[in-house]
Amino acid sequence: MLRVNNSGNLTVYVAKKDLEEEVVKQTPGESGTVLTLANGWELEFSNLPDKGSLPLTVEAKRLS
């Protein structure tokens, strides 16, 4: 799930891992946008929604 926290920062919640982290970097990837989380994980989103439509559940591929 993607959402914007009270500070205005983009956060990612991974339900299966019960993990919620802030996004520290956003870069273009081979088949979408790669978000780097504060814990070092890199997730690739094929269709990253704009902040106005959040919170939203989307699928992502974990790169590292």
PQR file with spaces between the fields and no chain letter, atoms N, CA, C, O and H, PARSE charges and radii, in Angstrom:
ATOM       1  N    MET     1       0.846   -1.178    0.000 -0.4000 1.5000
ATOM       2  CA   MET     1       0.000    0.000    0.000 -0.0000 2.0000
ATOM       3  C    MET     1       0.884    1.230    0.000  0.5500 1.7000
ATOM       4  O    MET     1       1.866    1.303    0.738 -0.5500 1.4000
ATOM       5  N    LEU     2       0.535    2.181   -0.818 -0.4000 1.5000
ATOM       6  CA   LEU     2       1.223    3.470   -0.857 -0.0000 2.0000
ATOM       7  C    LEU     2       0.343    4.506   -0.184  0.5500 1.7000
ATOM       8  O    LEU     2      -0.872    4.521   -0.381 -0.5500 1.4000
ATOM       9  H    LEU     2      -0.263    2.122   -1.418  0.4000 1.0000
ATOM      10  N    ARG     3       0.956    5.371    0.610 -0.4000 1.5000
ATOM      11  CA   ARG     3       0.208    6.471    1.211 -0.0000 2.0000
ATOM      12  C    ARG     3       1.163    7.613    1.518  0.5500 1.7000
ATOM      13  O    ARG     3       2.382    7.450    1.460 -0.5500 1.4000
ATOM      14  H    ARG     3       1.943    5.358    0.770  0.4000 1.0000
ATOM      15  N    VAL     4       0.609    8.755    1.841 -0.4000 1.5000
ATOM      16  CA   VAL     4       1.388    9.917    2.243 -0.0000 2.0000
ATOM      17  C    VAL     4       1.182   10.075    3.751  0.5500 1.7000
ATOM      18  O    VAL     4       0.044   10.137    4.216 -0.5500 1.4000
ATOM      19  H    VAL     4      -0.381    8.889    1.888  0.4000 1.0000
ATOM      20  N    ASN     5       2.288   10.141    4.526 -0.4000 1.5000
ATOM      21  CA   ASN     5       2.159   10.259    5.979 -0.0000 2.0000
ATOM      22  C    ASN     5       1.878   11.706    6.382  0.5500 1.7000
ATOM      23  O    ASN     5       1.769   12.587    5.529 -0.5500 1.4000
ATOM      24  H    ASN     5       3.212   10.090    4.149  0.4000 1.0000
ATOM      25  N    ASN     6       1.763   11.938    7.679 -0.4000 1.5000
ATOM      26  CA   ASN     6       1.429   13.270    8.192 -0.0000 2.0000
ATOM      27  C    ASN     6       2.479   14.315    7.838  0.5500 1.7000
ATOM      28  O    ASN     6       2.163   15.503    7.766 -0.5500 1.4000
ATOM      29  H    ASN     6       1.851   11.223    8.371  0.4000 1.0000
ATOM      30  N    SER     7       3.719   13.896    7.617 -0.4000 1.5000
ATOM      31  CA   SER     7       4.799   14.808    7.245 -0.0000 2.0000
ATOM      32  C    SER     7       4.806   15.132    5.762  0.5500 1.7000
ATOM      33  O    SER     7       5.580   15.979    5.316 -0.5500 1.4000
ATOM      34  H    SER     7       3.976   12.931    7.675  0.4000 1.0000
ATOM      35  N    GLY     8       3.954   14.467    4.992 -0.4000 1.5000
ATOM      36  CA   GLY     8       3.909   14.690    3.552 -0.0000 2.0000
ATOM      37  C    GLY     8       4.841   13.797    2.766  0.5500 1.7000
ATOM      38  O    GLY     8       5.009   13.987    1.561 -0.5500 1.4000
ATOM      39  H    GLY     8       3.326   13.778    5.353  0.4000 1.0000
ATOM      40  N    ASN     9       5.458   12.816    3.432 -0.4000 1.5000
ATOM      41  CA   ASN     9       6.380   11.898    2.760 -0.0000 2.0000
ATOM      42  C    ASN     9       5.637   10.648    2.292  0.5500 1.7000
ATOM      43  O    ASN     9       4.706   10.183    2.950 -0.5500 1.4000
ATOM      44  H    ASN     9       5.322   12.662    4.410  0.4000 1.0000
ATOM      45  N    LEU    10       6.059   10.115    1.152 -0.4000 1.5000
ATOM      46  CA   LEU    10       5.491    8.891    0.618 -0.0000 2.0000
ATOM      47  C    LEU    10       5.970    7.718    1.464  0.5500 1.7000
ATOM      48  O    LEU    10       7.162    7.607    1.753 -0.5500 1.4000
ATOM      49  H    LEU    10       6.815   10.493    0.618  0.4000 1.0000
ATOM      50  N    THR    11       5.046    6.836    1.864 -0.4000 1.5000
ATOM      51  CA   THR    11       5.396    5.647    2.627 -0.0000 2.0000
ATOM      52  C    THR    11       4.839    4.418    1.933  0.5500 1.7000
ATOM      53  O    THR    11       3.854    4.490    1.199 -0.5500 1.4000
ATOM      54  H    THR    11       4.078    6.926    1.630  0.4000 1.0000
ATOM      55  N    VAL    12       5.496    3.281    2.181 -0.4000 1.5000
ATOM      56  CA   VAL    12       5.074    1.999    1.634 -0.0000 2.0000
ATOM      57  C    VAL    12       4.810    1.061    2.795  0.5500 1.7000
ATOM      58  O    VAL    12       5.620    0.959    3.717 -0.5500 1.4000
ATOM      59  H    VAL    12       6.296    3.223    2.777  0.4000 1.0000
ATOM      60  N    TYR    13       3.664    0.368    2.752 -0.4000 1.5000
ATOM      61  CA   TYR    13       3.345   -0.655    3.744 -0.0000 2.0000
ATOM      62  C    TYR    13       3.275   -1.989    3.033  0.5500 1.7000
ATOM      63  O    TYR    13       2.532   -2.143    2.063 -0.5500 1.4000
ATOM      64  H    TYR    13       3.006    0.451    2.004  0.4000 1.0000
ATOM      65  N    VAL    14       4.059   -2.974    3.520 -0.4000 1.5000
ATOM      66  CA   VAL    14       4.068   -4.325    2.959 -0.0000 2.0000
ATOM      67  C    VAL    14       3.369   -5.221    3.980  0.5500 1.7000
ATOM      68  O    VAL    14       3.928   -5.521    5.035 -0.5500 1.4000
ATOM      69  H    VAL    14       4.663   -2.849    4.307  0.4000 1.0000
ATOM      70  N    ALA    15       2.153   -5.644    3.663 -0.4000 1.5000
ATOM      71  CA   ALA    15       1.323   -6.382    4.616 -0.0000 2.0000
ATOM      72  C    ALA    15       1.932   -7.728    5.024  0.5500 1.7000
ATOM      73  O    ALA    15       1.916   -8.075    6.205 -0.5500 1.4000
ATOM      74  H    ALA    15       1.699   -5.400    2.805  0.4000 1.0000
ATOM      75  N    LYS    16       2.463   -8.481    4.074 -0.4000 1.5000
ATOM      76  CA   LYS    16       2.994   -9.811    4.385 -0.0000 2.0000
ATOM      77  C    LYS    16       4.200   -9.751    5.324  0.5500 1.7000
ATOM      78  O    LYS    16       4.486  -10.723    6.023 -0.5500 1.4000
ATOM      79  H    LYS    16       2.477   -8.199    3.115  0.4000 1.0000
ATOM      80  N    LYS    17       4.897   -8.634    5.346 -0.4000 1.5000
ATOM      81  CA   LYS    17       6.063   -8.453    6.215 -0.0000 2.0000
ATOM      82  C    LYS    17       5.751   -7.548    7.403  0.5500 1.7000
ATOM      83  O    LYS    17       6.610   -7.342    8.261 -0.5500 1.4000
ATOM      84  H    LYS    17       4.665   -7.844    4.779  0.4000 1.0000
ATOM      85  N    ASP    18       4.530   -7.002    7.467 -0.4000 1.5000
ATOM      86  CA   ASP    18       4.132   -6.023    8.484 -0.0000 2.0000
ATOM      87  C    ASP    18       5.200   -4.939    8.599  0.5500 1.7000
ATOM      88  O    ASP    18       5.710   -4.653    9.683 -0.5500 1.4000
ATOM      89  H    ASP    18       3.832   -7.170    6.771  0.4000 1.0000
ATOM      90  N    LEU    19       5.522   -4.348    7.454 -0.4000 1.5000
ATOM      91  CA   LEU    19       6.604   -3.379    7.342 -0.0000 2.0000
ATOM      92  C    LEU    19       6.065   -2.075    6.773  0.5500 1.7000
ATOM      93  O    LEU    19       5.368   -2.080    5.758 -0.5500 1.4000
ATOM      94  H    LEU    19       5.108   -4.580    6.574  0.4000 1.0000
ATOM      95  N    GLU    20       6.381   -0.973    7.413 -0.4000 1.5000
ATOM      96  CA   GLU    20       6.034    0.341    6.885 -0.0000 2.0000
ATOM      97  C    GLU    20       7.282    1.204    6.916  0.5500 1.7000
ATOM      98  O    GLU    20       7.874    1.417    7.974 -0.5500 1.4000
ATOM      99  H    GLU    20       6.947   -0.969    8.237  0.4000 1.0000
ATOM     100  N    GLU    21       7.680    1.703    5.747 -0.4000 1.5000
ATOM     101  CA   GLU    21       8.907    2.494    5.618 -0.0000 2.0000
ATOM     102  C    GLU    21       8.655    3.698    4.716  0.5500 1.7000
ATOM     103  O    GLU    21       7.804    3.665    3.827 -0.5500 1.4000
ATOM     104  H    GLU    21       7.198    1.530    4.888  0.4000 1.0000
ATOM     105  N    GLU    22       9.412    4.756    4.966 -0.4000 1.5000
ATOM     106  CA   GLU    22       9.356    5.933    4.097 -0.0000 2.0000
ATOM     107  C    GLU    22      10.194    5.709    2.854  0.5500 1.7000
ATOM     108  O    GLU    22      11.184    4.978    2.878 -0.5500 1.4000
ATOM     109  H    GLU    22      10.104    4.783    5.688  0.4000 1.0000
ATOM     110  N    VAL    23       9.789    6.343    1.777 -0.4000 1.5000
ATOM     111  CA   VAL    23      10.541    6.307    0.521 -0.0000 2.0000
ATOM     112  C    VAL    23      11.623    7.379    0.607  0.5500 1.7000
ATOM     113  O    VAL    23      11.335    8.544    0.882 -0.5500 1.4000
ATOM     114  H    VAL    23       8.985    6.937    1.757  0.4000 1.0000
ATOM     115  N    VAL    24      12.879    6.972    0.366 -0.4000 1.5000
ATOM     116  CA   VAL    24      13.995    7.913    0.435 -0.0000 2.0000
ATOM     117  C    VAL    24      14.509    8.311   -0.940  0.5500 1.7000
ATOM     118  O    VAL    24      15.194    9.325   -1.079 -0.5500 1.4000
ATOM     119  H    VAL    24      13.113    6.026    0.143  0.4000 1.0000
ATOM     120  N    LYS    25      14.177    7.508   -1.973 -0.4000 1.5000
ATOM     121  CA   LYS    25      14.642    7.823   -3.325 -0.0000 2.0000
ATOM     122  C    LYS    25      13.675    7.235   -4.343  0.5500 1.7000
ATOM     123  O    LYS    25      13.125    6.153   -4.139 -0.5500 1.4000
ATOM     124  H    LYS    25      13.620    6.685   -1.860  0.4000 1.0000
ATOM     125  N    GLN    26      13.475    7.953   -5.433 -0.4000 1.5000
ATOM     126  CA   GLN    26      12.610    7.512   -6.515 -0.0000 2.0000
ATOM     127  C    GLN    26      13.373    7.675   -7.821  0.5500 1.7000
ATOM     128  O    GLN    26      13.791    8.780   -8.168 -0.5500 1.4000
ATOM     129  H    GLN    26      13.921    8.833   -5.599  0.4000 1.0000
ATOM     130  N    THR    27      13.560    6.556   -8.558 -0.4000 1.5000
ATOM     131  CA   THR    27      14.316    6.582   -9.803 -0.0000 2.0000
ATOM     132  C    THR    27      13.568    5.805  -10.888  0.5500 1.7000
ATOM     133  O    THR    27      12.773    4.919  -10.574 -0.5500 1.4000
ATOM     134  H    THR    27      13.221    5.658   -8.276  0.4000 1.0000
ATOM     135  N    PRO    28      13.814    6.127  -12.158 -0.5600 1.5000
ATOM     136  CA   PRO    28      13.210    5.339  -13.234  0.2800 2.0000
ATOM     137  C    PRO    28      13.874    3.972  -13.323  0.5500 1.7000
ATOM     138  O    PRO    28      15.083    3.849  -13.128 -0.5500 1.4000
ATOM     139  N    GLY    29      13.078    2.945  -13.617 -0.4000 1.5000
ATOM     140  CA   GLY    29      13.588    1.590  -13.771 -0.0000 2.0000
ATOM     141  C    GLY    29      13.314    1.076  -15.168  0.5500 1.7000
ATOM     142  O    GLY    29      12.811    1.808  -16.021 -0.5500 1.4000
ATOM     143  H    GLY    29      12.096    3.046  -13.775  0.4000 1.0000
ATOM     144  N    GLU    30      13.649   -0.196  -15.404 -0.4000 1.5000
ATOM     145  CA   GLU    30      13.462   -0.790  -16.729 -0.0000 2.0000
ATOM     146  C    GLU    30      11.996   -0.870  -17.128  0.5500 1.7000
ATOM     147  O    GLU    30      11.649   -0.609  -18.280 -0.5500 1.4000
ATOM     148  H    GLU    30      14.057   -0.790  -14.712  0.4000 1.0000
ATOM     149  N    SER    31      11.134   -1.230  -16.178 -0.4000 1.5000
ATOM     150  CA   SER    31       9.716   -1.370  -16.532 -0.0000 2.0000
ATOM     151  C    SER    31       8.816   -0.601  -15.568  0.5500 1.7000
ATOM     152  O    SER    31       7.692   -1.020  -15.290 -0.5500 1.4000
ATOM     153  H    SER    31      11.416   -1.442  -15.243  0.4000 1.0000
ATOM     154  N    GLY    32       9.316    0.524  -15.061 -0.4000 1.5000
ATOM     155  CA   GLY    32       8.505    1.335  -14.165 -0.0000 2.0000
ATOM     156  C    GLY    32       9.362    2.251  -13.313  0.5500 1.7000
ATOM     157  O    GLY    32      10.442    2.676  -13.724 -0.5500 1.4000
ATOM     158  H    GLY    32      10.229    0.864  -15.286  0.4000 1.0000
ATOM     159  N    THR    33       8.866    2.549  -12.122 -0.4000 1.5000
ATOM     160  CA   THR    33       9.555    3.429  -11.185 -0.0000 2.0000
ATOM     161  C    THR    33      10.074    2.611  -10.011  0.5500 1.7000
ATOM     162  O    THR    33       9.351    1.782   -9.458 -0.5500 1.4000
ATOM     163  H    THR    33       7.989    2.203  -11.788  0.4000 1.0000
ATOM     164  N    VAL    34      11.326    2.844   -9.632 -0.4000 1.5000
ATOM     165  CA   VAL    34      11.929    2.147   -8.500 -0.0000 2.0000
ATOM     166  C    VAL    34      11.926    3.078   -7.299  0.5500 1.7000
ATOM     167  O    VAL    34      12.440    4.195   -7.352 -0.5500 1.4000
ATOM     168  H    VAL    34      11.913    3.518  -10.081  0.4000 1.0000
ATOM     169  N    LEU    35      11.329    2.585   -6.209 -0.4000 1.5000
ATOM     170  CA   LEU    35      11.329    3.322   -4.954 -0.0000 2.0000
ATOM     171  C    LEU    35      12.290    2.645   -3.997  0.5500 1.7000
ATOM     172  O    LEU    35      12.211    1.434   -3.790 -0.5500 1.4000
ATOM     173  H    LEU    35      10.912    1.678   -6.166  0.4000 1.0000
ATOM     174  N    THR    36      13.201    3.418   -3.408 -0.4000 1.5000
ATOM     175  CA   THR    36      14.118    2.903   -2.405 -0.0000 2.0000
ATOM     176  C    THR    36      13.574    3.303   -1.044  0.5500 1.7000
ATOM     177  O    THR    36      13.307    4.478   -0.792 -0.5500 1.4000
ATOM     178  H    THR    36      13.265    4.402   -3.576  0.4000 1.0000
ATOM     179  N    LEU    37      13.410    2.316   -0.169 -0.4000 1.5000
ATOM     180  CA   LEU    37      12.861    2.548    1.163 -0.0000 2.0000
ATOM     181  C    LEU    37      13.966    2.850    2.157  0.5500 1.7000
ATOM     182  O    LEU    37      15.140    2.604    1.881 -0.5500 1.4000
ATOM     183  H    LEU    37      13.626    1.361   -0.374  0.4000 1.0000
ATOM     184  N    ALA    38      13.600    3.377    3.301 -0.4000 1.5000
ATOM     185  CA   ALA    38      14.562    3.741    4.343 -0.0000 2.0000
ATOM     186  C    ALA    38      15.359    2.533    4.835  0.5500 1.7000
ATOM     187  O    ALA    38      16.489    2.698    5.296 -0.5500 1.4000
ATOM     188  H    ALA    38      12.646    3.577    3.525  0.4000 1.0000
ATOM     189  N    ASN    39      14.801    1.324    4.748 -0.4000 1.5000
ATOM     190  CA   ASN    39      15.511    0.128    5.195 -0.0000 2.0000
ATOM     191  C    ASN    39      16.417   -0.468    4.117  0.5500 1.7000
ATOM     192  O    ASN    39      17.067   -1.486    4.352 -0.5500 1.4000
ATOM     193  H    ASN    39      13.884    1.190    4.373  0.4000 1.0000
ATOM     194  N    GLY    40      16.467    0.161    2.930 -0.4000 1.5000
ATOM     195  CA   GLY    40      17.339   -0.302    1.852 -0.0000 2.0000
ATOM     196  C    GLY    40      16.643   -1.111    0.773  0.5500 1.7000
ATOM     197  O    GLY    40      17.230   -1.345   -0.283 -0.5500 1.4000
ATOM     198  H    GLY    40      15.939    0.989    2.739  0.4000 1.0000
ATOM     199  N    TRP    41      15.413   -1.545    1.002 -0.4000 1.5000
ATOM     200  CA   TRP    41      14.692   -2.305   -0.017 -0.0000 2.0000
ATOM     201  C    TRP    41      14.457   -1.433   -1.241  0.5500 1.7000
ATOM     202  O    TRP    41      14.249   -0.225   -1.131 -0.5500 1.4000
ATOM     203  H    TRP    41      14.936   -1.355    1.860  0.4000 1.0000
ATOM     204  N    GLU    42      14.493   -2.071   -2.417 -0.4000 1.5000
ATOM     205  CA   GLU    42      14.140   -1.411   -3.662 -0.0000 2.0000
ATOM     206  C    GLU    42      12.935   -2.130   -4.251  0.5500 1.7000
ATOM     207  O    GLU    42      12.970   -3.341   -4.469 -0.5500 1.4000
ATOM     208  H    GLU    42      14.662   -3.053   -2.507  0.4000 1.0000
ATOM     209  N    LEU    43      11.877   -1.384   -4.505 -0.4000 1.5000
ATOM     210  CA   LEU    43      10.644   -1.929   -5.063 -0.0000 2.0000
ATOM     211  C    LEU    43      10.357   -1.246   -6.387  0.5500 1.7000
ATOM     212  O    LEU    43      10.447   -0.024   -6.500 -0.5500 1.4000
ATOM     213  H    LEU    43      11.848   -0.400   -4.328  0.4000 1.0000
ATOM     214  N    GLU    44      10.005   -2.058   -7.404 -0.4000 1.5000
ATOM     215  CA   GLU    44       9.687   -1.502   -8.719 -0.0000 2.0000
ATOM     216  C    GLU    44       8.186   -1.557   -8.949  0.5500 1.7000
ATOM     217  O    GLU    44       7.556   -2.606   -8.816 -0.5500 1.4000
ATOM     218  H    GLU    44       9.932   -3.051   -7.312  0.4000 1.0000
ATOM     219  N    PHE    45       7.632   -0.410   -9.295 -0.4000 1.5000
ATOM     220  CA   PHE    45       6.202   -0.263   -9.563 -0.0000 2.0000
ATOM     221  C    PHE    45       6.012    0.015  -11.037  0.5500 1.7000
ATOM     222  O    PHE    45       6.619    0.940  -11.577 -0.5500 1.4000
ATOM     223  H    PHE    45       8.144    0.443   -9.403  0.4000 1.0000
ATOM     224  N    SER    46       5.170   -0.781  -11.702 -0.4000 1.5000
ATOM     225  CA   SER    46       4.946   -0.561  -13.134 -0.0000 2.0000
ATOM     226  C    SER    46       4.046    0.649  -13.370  0.5500 1.7000
ATOM     227  O    SER    46       4.237    1.378  -14.343 -0.5500 1.4000
ATOM     228  H    SER    46       4.678   -1.532  -11.263  0.4000 1.0000
ATOM     229  N    ASN    47       3.080    0.869  -12.503 -0.4000 1.5000
ATOM     230  CA   ASN    47       2.171    2.008  -12.632 -0.0000 2.0000
ATOM     231  C    ASN    47       2.108    2.732  -11.302  0.5500 1.7000
ATOM     232  O    ASN    47       1.288    2.394  -10.448 -0.5500 1.4000
ATOM     233  H    ASN    47       2.925    0.277  -11.712  0.4000 1.0000
ATOM     234  N    LEU    48       2.956    3.714  -11.118 -0.4000 1.5000
ATOM     235  CA   LEU    48       2.984    4.469   -9.868 -0.0000 2.0000
ATOM     236  C    LEU    48       1.924    5.571   -9.934  0.5500 1.7000
ATOM     237  O    LEU    48       1.997    6.448  -10.794 -0.5500 1.4000
ATOM     238  H    LEU    48       3.623    3.988  -11.811  0.4000 1.0000
ATOM     239  N    PRO    49       0.927    5.529   -9.021 -0.5600 1.5000
ATOM     240  CA   PRO    49      -0.127    6.549   -9.062  0.2800 2.0000
ATOM     241  C    PRO    49       0.382    7.894   -8.551  0.5500 1.7000
ATOM     242  O    PRO    49       1.411    7.962   -7.879 -0.5500 1.4000
ATOM     243  N    ASP    50      -0.347    8.962   -8.874 -0.4000 1.5000
ATOM     244  CA   ASP    50       0.041   10.268   -8.347 -0.0000 2.0000
ATOM     245  C    ASP    50      -0.392   10.381   -6.882  0.5500 1.7000
ATOM     246  O    ASP    50      -1.266    9.643   -6.427 -0.5500 1.4000
ATOM     247  H    ASP    50      -1.183    8.907   -9.419  0.4000 1.0000
ATOM     248  N    LYS    51       0.221   11.301   -6.157 -0.4000 1.5000
ATOM     249  CA   LYS    51      -0.033   11.429   -4.719 -0.0000 2.0000
ATOM     250  C    LYS    51      -1.476   11.796   -4.405  0.5500 1.7000
ATOM     251  O    LYS    51      -1.948   11.526   -3.300 -0.5500 1.4000
ATOM     252  H    LYS    51       0.931   11.900   -6.526  0.4000 1.0000
ATOM     253  N    GLY    52      -2.183   12.399   -5.343 -0.4000 1.5000
ATOM     254  CA   GLY    52      -3.566   12.797   -5.110 -0.0000 2.0000
ATOM     255  C    GLY    52      -4.527   11.634   -4.968  0.5500 1.7000
ATOM     256  O    GLY    52      -5.597   11.786   -4.380 -0.5500 1.4000
ATOM     257  H    GLY    52      -1.799   12.618   -6.240  0.4000 1.0000
ATOM     258  N    SER    53      -4.162   10.465   -5.501 -0.4000 1.5000
ATOM     259  CA   SER    53      -5.053    9.304   -5.450 -0.0000 2.0000
ATOM     260  C    SER    53      -4.703    8.329   -4.326  0.5500 1.7000
ATOM     261  O    SER    53      -5.258    7.232   -4.270 -0.5500 1.4000
ATOM     262  H    SER    53      -3.292   10.341   -5.979  0.4000 1.0000
ATOM     263  N    LEU    54      -3.792    8.714   -3.433 -0.4000 1.5000
ATOM     264  CA   LEU    54      -3.366    7.825   -2.347 -0.0000 2.0000
ATOM     265  C    LEU    54      -4.254    8.011   -1.126  0.5500 1.7000
ATOM     266  O    LEU    54      -4.816    9.096   -0.971 -0.5500 1.4000
ATOM     267  H    LEU    54      -3.341    9.605   -3.479  0.4000 1.0000
ATOM     268  N    PRO    55      -4.416    7.034   -0.257 -0.5600 1.5000
ATOM     269  CA   PRO    55      -3.773    5.724   -0.209  0.2800 2.0000
ATOM     270  C    PRO    55      -4.360    4.764   -1.246  0.5500 1.7000
ATOM     271  O    PRO    55      -5.534    4.840   -1.607 -0.5500 1.4000
ATOM     272  N    LEU    56      -3.492    3.856   -1.709 -0.4000 1.5000
ATOM     273  CA   LEU    56      -3.889    2.925   -2.759 -0.0000 2.0000
ATOM     274  C    LEU    56      -3.047    1.661   -2.646  0.5500 1.7000
ATOM     275  O    LEU    56      -1.844    1.718   -2.395 -0.5500 1.4000
ATOM     276  H    LEU    56      -2.538    3.793   -1.415  0.4000 1.0000
ATOM     277  N    THR    57      -3.702    0.522   -2.837 -0.4000 1.5000
ATOM     278  CA   THR    57      -2.989   -0.752   -2.838 -0.0000 2.0000
ATOM     279  C    THR    57      -2.542   -1.051   -4.256  0.5500 1.7000
ATOM     280  O    THR    57      -3.358   -1.052   -5.178 -0.5500 1.4000
ATOM     281  H    THR    57      -4.680    0.476   -3.041  0.4000 1.0000
ATOM     282  N    VAL    58      -1.255   -1.305   -4.438 -0.4000 1.5000
ATOM     283  CA   VAL    58      -0.689   -1.593   -5.756 -0.0000 2.0000
ATOM     284  C    VAL    58       0.268   -2.776   -5.644  0.5500 1.7000
ATOM     285  O    VAL    58       0.687   -3.143   -4.546 -0.5500 1.4000
ATOM     286  H    VAL    58      -0.592   -1.304   -3.689  0.4000 1.0000
ATOM     287  N    GLU    59       0.608   -3.365   -6.777 -0.4000 1.5000
ATOM     288  CA   GLU    59       1.569   -4.456   -6.800 -0.0000 2.0000
ATOM     289  C    GLU    59       2.939   -3.926   -7.172  0.5500 1.7000
ATOM     290  O    GLU    59       3.071   -3.005   -7.979 -0.5500 1.4000
ATOM     291  H    GLU    59       0.268   -3.067   -7.669  0.4000 1.0000
ATOM     292  N    ALA    60       3.967   -4.529   -6.564 -0.4000 1.5000
ATOM     293  CA   ALA    60       5.347   -4.126   -6.825 -0.0000 2.0000
ATOM     294  C    ALA    60       6.228   -5.362   -6.851  0.5500 1.7000
ATOM     295  O    ALA    60       5.869   -6.417   -6.327 -0.5500 1.4000
ATOM     296  H    ALA    60       3.859   -5.276   -5.909  0.4000 1.0000
ATOM     297  N    LYS    61       7.381   -5.210   -7.468 -0.4000 1.5000
ATOM     298  CA   LYS    61       8.370   -6.278   -7.532 -0.0000 2.0000
ATOM     299  C    LYS    61       9.557   -5.852   -6.686  0.5500 1.7000
ATOM     300  O    LYS    61      10.090   -4.756   -6.866 -0.5500 1.4000
ATOM     301  H    LYS    61       7.672   -4.353   -7.894  0.4000 1.0000
ATOM     302  N    ARG    62       9.976   -6.717   -5.760 -0.4000 1.5000
ATOM     303  CA   ARG    62      11.124   -6.398   -4.914 -0.0000 2.0000
ATOM     304  C    ARG    62      12.401   -6.714   -5.681  0.5500 1.7000
ATOM     305  O    ARG    62      12.603   -7.839   -6.139 -0.5500 1.4000
ATOM     306  H    ARG    62       9.543   -7.607   -5.614  0.4000 1.0000
ATOM     307  N    LEU    63      13.268   -5.696   -5.815 -0.4000 1.5000
ATOM     308  CA   LEU    63      14.524   -5.861   -6.530 -0.0000 2.0000
ATOM     309  C    LEU    63      15.654   -6.232   -5.582  0.5500 1.7000
ATOM     310  O    LEU    63      16.488   -7.075   -5.913 -0.5500 1.4000
ATOM     311  H    LEU    63      13.104   -4.783   -5.442  0.4000 1.0000
ATOM     312  N    SER    64      15.692   -5.620   -4.423 -0.4000 1.5000
ATOM     313  CA   SER    64      16.731   -5.952   -3.427 -0.0000 2.0000
ATOM     314  C    SER    64      16.256   -5.589   -2.043  0.5500 1.7000
ATOM     315  O    SER    64      16.982   -5.789   -1.069 -0.5500 1.4000
ATOM     316  H    SER    64      15.015   -4.935   -4.154  0.4000 1.0000
